[in-house]
Amino acid sequence: MNPGTARIAGALYLLIATLSGFVHFYVPGALIVPGDAAATASNIVTSEGLFRMGMATELVILLSEVGLSVLLYVLLRPVSRTLSLVAAVSRIVMTTIHGINLLNSSVVLLLLSGAGYLTVFAPNQLQALAMLFLDAYRYGFTIGIVFLALHASILGYLIFKSGYFPRALGALFVVASLGYLGDSFSHVLLPNHQTGAAYFAIPIAIAEIAFPLWLLFRGVNAEGWEKRTSAARVGSVAS
């Protein structure tokens, strides 16, 4: 195993986590006023550059997600090729959904662009429509996270069984996957649910920070990797 593979995966993981904080917490916190379409629209028009920066940053996140999905597959393939593939595909599905979901943000910009063809709508109608598409974006993001929950549960199992990563990291991801599922279904089932409730956010935050730091600074246990890859080779020959 090339140590650089684990380090690149760790760096991408931390990049995604850092940029996600900007996109999903800072930008909405600065621009969106819950329940006030007029104030939200005014903020977006006034700070259009920040809104666009959020969209561009999310594109960087999505590109990084593709690379991370491949690297995690490579790192965990010796444990189970099939499960590693399912985990990678699940993360790619999430990435695809979130990419398509960016269209909702694009429509918000179009609605507030002041284009001539929009004069058939009253200003308050445009503001309400912009708020509608912001809500649609939130639900689209939530749908994608369901597939991240599947990814995290399988990832946790593979890490736990690997022999070259600490089992505690695997257990953290299994708990985090429950947090992702709980948060996602709470959005669907509970109208007033707010993302980031402590009982969901804490296990997610610990797992999403601890694992990339381990990849970046400790990497893969070489002895455990050799044992696992040797066992995988023997199994493939026997089959």
C-alpha positions as CSV (number, residue, x, y, z in Angstrom):
1,M,0.0,0.0,0.0
2,N,1.4,3.4,-1.0
3,P,1.2,5.6,2.1
4,G,0.3,8.5,-0.2
5,T,-3.1,6.9,-1.0
6,A,-4.2,7.1,2.7
7,R,-2.8,10.7,3.0
8,I,-4.6,11.9,-0.1
9,A,-7.8,10.4,1.1
10,G,-7.4,12.0,4.5
11,A,-6.6,15.4,2.9
12,L,-9.7,15.1,0.7
13,Y,-11.9,14.2,3.6
14,L,-10.7,17.2,5.6
15,L,-11.2,19.5,2.6
16,I,-14.7,18.3,2.2
17,A,-15.5,18.7,5.9
18,T,-14.0,22.2,6.0
19,L,-15.7,23.4,2.8
20,S,-19.0,21.8,3.9
21,G,-19.0,24.0,7.0
22,F,-18.8,27.1,4.7
23,V,-21.5,25.9,2.3
24,H,-24.0,24.4,4.6
25,F,-23.6,26.6,7.7
26,Y,-21.9,29.9,7.1
27,V,-23.6,30.8,3.8
28,P,-27.2,29.9,4.8
29,G,-26.6,31.6,8.2
30,A,-25.5,34.8,6.5
31,L,-28.2,34.9,3.9
32,I,-31.3,32.9,4.8
33,V,-33.8,34.4,7.2
34,P,-36.2,31.5,8.2
35,G,-39.8,32.4,7.4
36,D,-39.0,35.8,5.8
37,A,-38.8,35.5,2.0
38,A,-38.4,39.2,1.5
39,A,-35.4,39.5,3.8
40,T,-33.8,36.4,2.4
41,A,-34.2,37.6,-1.2
42,S,-32.8,41.0,-0.3
43,N,-29.8,39.3,1.4
44,I,-29.1,37.1,-1.6
45,V,-29.4,40.1,-4.1
46,T,-27.1,42.2,-1.9
47,S,-24.6,39.4,-1.3
48,E,-24.9,37.6,-4.6
49,G,-21.2,37.0,-4.7
50,L,-21.3,35.0,-1.4
51,F,-24.3,33.0,-2.7
52,R,-22.4,32.2,-5.9
53,M,-19.2,31.4,-3.9
54,G,-21.3,28.8,-1.9
55,M,-22.4,27.2,-5.2
56,A,-18.8,27.1,-6.6
57,T,-17.5,25.7,-3.3
58,E,-20.1,23.0,-3.4
59,L,-18.9,22.0,-6.9
60,V,-15.4,21.6,-5.5
61,I,-16.8,19.4,-2.7
62,L,-18.6,17.2,-5.3
63,L,-15.4,16.8,-7.3
64,S,-13.5,15.9,-4.1
65,E,-16.3,13.4,-3.2
66,V,-15.7,11.5,-6.5
67,G,-11.9,11.2,-5.7
68,L,-12.5,10.2,-2.1
69,S,-15.0,7.5,-3.1
70,V,-12.4,5.9,-5.3
71,L,-9.6,6.1,-2.7
72,L,-11.8,4.6,0.0
73,Y,-12.6,1.8,-2.3
74,V,-8.9,1.1,-2.9
75,L,-8.1,1.3,0.9
76,L,-10.9,-1.1,1.9
77,R,-11.1,-3.4,-1.1
78,P,-8.9,-6.1,0.6
79,V,-11.6,-6.5,3.3
80,S,-14.5,-7.1,0.9
81,R,-14.4,-6.1,-2.8
82,T,-18.2,-6.2,-3.0
83,L,-19.0,-4.2,0.1
84,S,-16.3,-1.7,-0.8
85,L,-17.9,-1.2,-4.1
86,V,-21.4,-0.8,-2.6
87,A,-19.9,1.8,-0.2
88,A,-18.3,3.7,-3.1
89,V,-21.4,3.6,-5.3
90,S,-23.5,4.8,-2.4
91,R,-21.3,7.9,-1.9
92,I,-21.3,8.5,-5.7
93,V,-25.1,8.3,-5.7
94,M,-25.2,11.0,-2.9
95,T,-22.7,13.1,-4.9
96,T,-24.9,12.8,-8.0
97,I,-28.1,13.8,-6.1
98,H,-26.3,16.8,-4.6
99,G,-25.0,17.8,-8.0
100,I,-28.5,17.8,-9.5
101,N,-29.7,19.6,-6.3
102,L,-27.6,22.6,-7.2
103,L,-30.1,23.4,-9.9
104,N,-32.4,24.6,-7.1
105,S,-29.8,27.2,-6.2
106,S,-29.4,28.2,-9.8
107,V,-33.1,28.8,-10.1
108,V,-33.0,31.0,-7.0
109,L,-30.4,33.2,-8.8
110,L,-32.6,33.3,-11.9
111,L,-35.7,34.3,-10.0
112,L,-33.8,37.2,-8.3
113,S,-31.9,38.3,-11.4
114,G,-34.3,41.0,-12.4
115,A,-34.5,39.7,-16.0
116,G,-37.2,41.3,-18.2
117,Y,-39.2,38.1,-18.7
118,L,-39.8,38.0,-14.9
119,T,-41.9,41.2,-14.9
120,V,-45.0,39.1,-15.2
121,F,-44.5,38.2,-11.6
122,A,-45.0,40.5,-8.7
123,P,-41.8,41.1,-6.5
124,N,-43.4,39.2,-3.6
125,Q,-44.2,36.3,-5.8
126,L,-40.5,36.1,-7.0
127,Q,-39.4,36.2,-3.4
128,A,-41.8,33.4,-2.4
129,L,-40.6,31.3,-5.3
130,A,-37.0,31.9,-4.4
131,M,-37.7,30.7,-0.8
132,L,-39.6,27.7,-2.2
133,F,-36.5,26.6,-4.2
134,L,-34.2,27.1,-1.2
135,D,-36.5,24.8,0.7
136,A,-36.4,22.3,-2.2
137,Y,-32.6,22.5,-2.0
138,R,-32.7,21.6,1.6
139,Y,-34.9,18.6,1.0
140,G,-32.7,17.5,-2.0
141,F,-29.7,17.6,0.2
142,T,-31.5,15.5,2.8
143,I,-32.3,12.8,0.3
144,G,-28.6,12.6,-0.7
145,I,-27.6,12.2,2.9
146,V,-29.6,9.0,3.2
147,F,-27.2,7.4,0.7
148,L,-24.3,8.8,2.8
149,A,-25.8,7.0,5.8
150,L,-25.6,3.7,3.8
151,H,-22.0,4.5,2.8
152,A,-21.0,5.3,6.4
153,S,-22.5,2.1,7.8
154,I,-20.7,-0.1,5.4
155,L,-17.5,2.0,5.7
156,G,-17.7,1.5,9.5
157,Y,-18.0,-2.3,9.1
158,L,-15.1,-2.5,6.7
159,I,-12.9,-0.4,9.0
160,F,-13.9,-2.5,12.0
161,K,-13.0,-5.8,10.2
162,S,-9.9,-4.5,8.3
163,G,-7.2,-5.2,10.9
164,Y,-5.2,-2.2,9.6
165,F,-7.4,0.6,11.0
166,P,-8.5,1.0,14.7
167,R,-11.8,-0.8,15.4
168,A,-13.0,2.3,17.3
169,L,-13.0,4.3,14.1
170,G,-15.3,1.7,12.5
171,A,-17.6,1.8,15.4
172,L,-17.8,5.6,15.2
173,F,-18.9,5.4,11.6
174,V,-21.6,2.9,12.4
175,V,-22.9,5.3,15.1
176,A,-22.5,8.2,12.7
177,S,-24.6,6.4,10.0
178,L,-27.4,6.2,12.5
179,G,-27.0,9.9,13.1
180,Y,-27.2,10.6,9.3
181,L,-30.4,8.4,9.1
182,G,-32.0,10.0,12.1
183,D,-31.3,13.5,10.9
184,S,-32.6,12.7,7.4
185,F,-35.8,11.0,8.4
186,S,-36.4,13.7,11.0
187,H,-36.4,16.3,8.2
188,V,-39.1,14.3,6.4
189,L,-41.2,13.3,9.4
190,L,-40.9,16.3,11.6
191,P,-41.7,19.7,9.9
192,N,-39.9,21.8,12.5
193,H,-36.8,19.7,12.7
194,Q,-33.5,21.7,12.7
195,T,-30.3,20.1,11.3
196,G,-27.5,19.7,13.8
197,A,-29.3,18.5,16.9
198,A,-26.6,17.5,19.3
199,Y,-27.6,13.8,19.5
200,F,-27.1,13.6,15.7
201,A,-24.3,16.0,15.2
202,I,-21.8,14.8,17.8
203,P,-21.1,11.2,16.6
204,I,-21.1,12.5,13.0
205,A,-18.5,15.2,13.8
206,I,-16.3,12.9,15.8
207,A,-16.2,10.2,13.0
208,E,-15.8,12.7,10.2
209,I,-12.8,14.4,11.9
210,A,-11.1,11.4,13.6
211,F,-10.9,9.1,10.5
212,P,-9.4,11.7,8.1
213,L,-6.9,12.8,10.7
214,W,-5.9,9.1,11.2
215,L,-5.5,8.7,7.4
216,L,-3.4,11.8,7.2
217,F,-1.0,11.3,10.1
218,R,-1.0,7.6,10.8
219,G,-2.2,6.0,7.6
220,V,-2.6,2.2,7.1
221,N,-1.0,-0.4,9.5
222,A,1.4,-2.1,7.2
223,E,1.4,-5.4,9.0
224,G,-2.4,-5.6,9.1
225,W,-2.6,-4.6,5.4
226,E,-0.3,-7.4,4.4
227,K,-2.2,-10.0,6.4
228,R,-5.5,-8.8,4.9
229,T,-4.3,-8.7,1.3
230,S,-2.6,-12.1,1.7
231,A,-5.9,-13.6,3.0
232,A,-7.8,-11.9,0.1
233,R,-5.4,-13.5,-2.4
234,V,-5.7,-16.9,-0.9
235,G,-9.4,-16.6,-0.9
236,S,-9.5,-15.6,-4.6
237,V,-7.2,-18.5,-5.6
238,A,-9.3,-21.0,-3.6
239,S,-12.5,-19.8,-5.3
